[in-house]
Amino acid sequence: MVLIDFNNVLFSSYYGQKLINSKGTNVNAVKGFFTKIKNYKDIFEPEYIVFARDISRSKTFRRKIFSGYKANRKPTDPDILTQMKLAQRMVHLLGFPMLWNDGYEADDILGMCAKYGDDHDMDTVIVSSDRDMYQLITSQTSIMPPKGGDLVNIDSMMSEYQLTPDQWIELKMLQGDRSDNIPGIPGIGTKTALILMRRYGTIGNIYGHLDEIKQSIRSALESHRKDLPLIRSLVTIERDYRKIHLTLDDLRRDTVFQDEIWDILMQEELYSLFDVMKYGLFPQPHDRLEEKASDPGKTHSVSGEGFGRTVESVSPRARVSNRN
């Protein structure tokens, strides 16, 4: 199974030379995005390709427990938003599952899908440049950057960082995350956090050896110990797929609307994607598809406790049904 961090992979295709069609629209991210997806399909030949995306920061459980969570983020460039909507529509037309839930972020959906894969004996690759994902690495789940390269697995993670996936969570607790506005322990950056985790192994063990730590760091650790449970909740990716009632049916590919894809490629002058679709992303003779009935016009969220409802009508068919 290949799990795609939708926003992350799309953004990785956006920064660079623009591709302007005759309508004056930039389509560089869309071109790069689907070229990458074909490459992942060719490399891994997965039985399942699943996309996850964010919906609203304001409704996630992290924002509910910490109002400052991601409050420092700047508005997204309208150019990338336009391409995001187009890419999202094309993913649905290609029949690939695009999963989301109001209460969780894409990271959590990816974590839940990866855990489902672990529990059902699937080898899984998560495509994302977000190193928060390292906590999801297992003997069956690895991480690959969007632009390719070596997979990050338990062995390579230990070789580079001398940390396990569980320790990665506590590393993030200590250093915080400026991009997400998660404070961490003041005065402890990446370098110091790595030293502490490598030397003591766990946060609990760090607090058991405060007398060995220099005064300034010791004082910060003592002063902010009470903040650690909240920080742990913020940095830990949810993996319990039962919370959204995830099943194998949610991971399966659906009906492919080839004519609609051709129309979009012609309208947006994305001629370089013709072969990408025909020889890669359209169903190939060796693909195993279990198609389901489609309901044109709506897209549904993955359901869950308090979150299972339709969130928008932007795609040509229903992707995931509600089960609340």
Protein Blocks (a to p, Z undefined) as FASTA:
>chain_A
ZZddfklmmmmmmgccddddfkopafklmmmmmmmmmmmmmmnopabdcddddfbfklmm
klmmomkgoklpccddfklmmmmmmmmmmmmmnopacdddfkbcfklmmmmmmmmmmmno
pacddddfbfklmmmpcfkbccddfkgpjdddfklmmmmnopafklmmmmmmmnopfkno
pnbjghiafklmmmmmmmnopaklmmmmmmmpcfklmmmmmmmmmmmmmmmmmmpccfbl
klnopafklmpccdddfklmmmmmmmnopaklmmmmmmmmpccfklccddddddehiacd
dddehiaccfbdfbfbdfbdcfZZ
